[in-house]
Amino acid sequence: MLVTALLNHRSVSKYDLIELQPQRWNAELDLRNLKTTTGMGVLNYQTPQMNEKQLWVHLLAYNVIRLFMAQAASNAGVGPRELSFKHTVQLWTSGSHEACRPRRTAGKCSH
């Protein structure tokens, strides 16, 4: 059984709706990743303007991560949806921390 909010059930065939289900599932996963994995589950500022800024920062980070995934998938010859969003975030954050850590070369610290 498939339940929709369509007012005219004859405007779209049930087969078209069935074909859309995987895309809907991906949208649900994307929203979950945006809220949970990027930490956007709660907007915690006191003004609507700051919450809006926080939302845009999360969307920017989400899209940057998706860009990294698309590039990595292209290099590996696989589809971007075959890569894990959460794992990509973990790799990115561990690499960011590594890149920010001072390194010692020839007795000197470099960044």
Buried (B, 14 or more C-beta within 10 A) or exposed (E): EEEEEEEEEEEEEEEEBEEEEEEEEEEEEEEEBBEEBBEBEEEEEEEEEEBEEBEEEBEEBBEEBBEBBEEBBEEEEEEBEEBEBEEBBEBBEEEEEEEEEEEEEEEEEEE
